[in-house]
Amino acid sequence: MSHGAATYATLFYDIKRYGWQRVYGGRGRVAELKRWQVEREARQSVDTLKRRGYLRARRIGNRVRLELTDKGQLAALRHELRSCSPLQGGRYVAVVFDVPETERRARQHLRLFLKANGFRKLQQSVWLSNHDTYQVITRFVRHLGIATWVSVMRINELSR
């Protein structure tokens, strides 16, 4: 496609999408409309995340500060875990824990989180992953407040 044909294609698309704003206002008007559309979509996304409990907004003076809720932080950690790269050469990340009975809910939450995110149970409180999840799991354990009773390790070789 030649440069002239691409210019005409862009012009016709802009006229179809933005009506006569393209003709009367030129490229600058279309750019402004596109920017408004992006801003509107961003506001809608923020509103949806707030409504679903992933974000909270705090007003500080005349500014608004967005923060992840606990639910939002867990969702972000889950997303990070899914994107962790596989470990090569028989290497693993191990999670070993001995969480006391007084922290039963946190222990159960840890087990469910490990199981849901591809860890394999070696024993009741020893779990392995063949993905590089070390940093993400360490942050999750700190988030639960049970770092005292949990060890996250990188293992270079595992014999059975």
Beta strands, then each sheet from edge to edge (+ up, - down):
strand 1: 55-60
strand 2: 63-68
strand 3: 92-97
strand 4: 120-123
strand 5: 126-129
strand 6: 150-155
sheet 1: 1+ 2-
sheet 2: 4+ 5- 3+ 6-
end
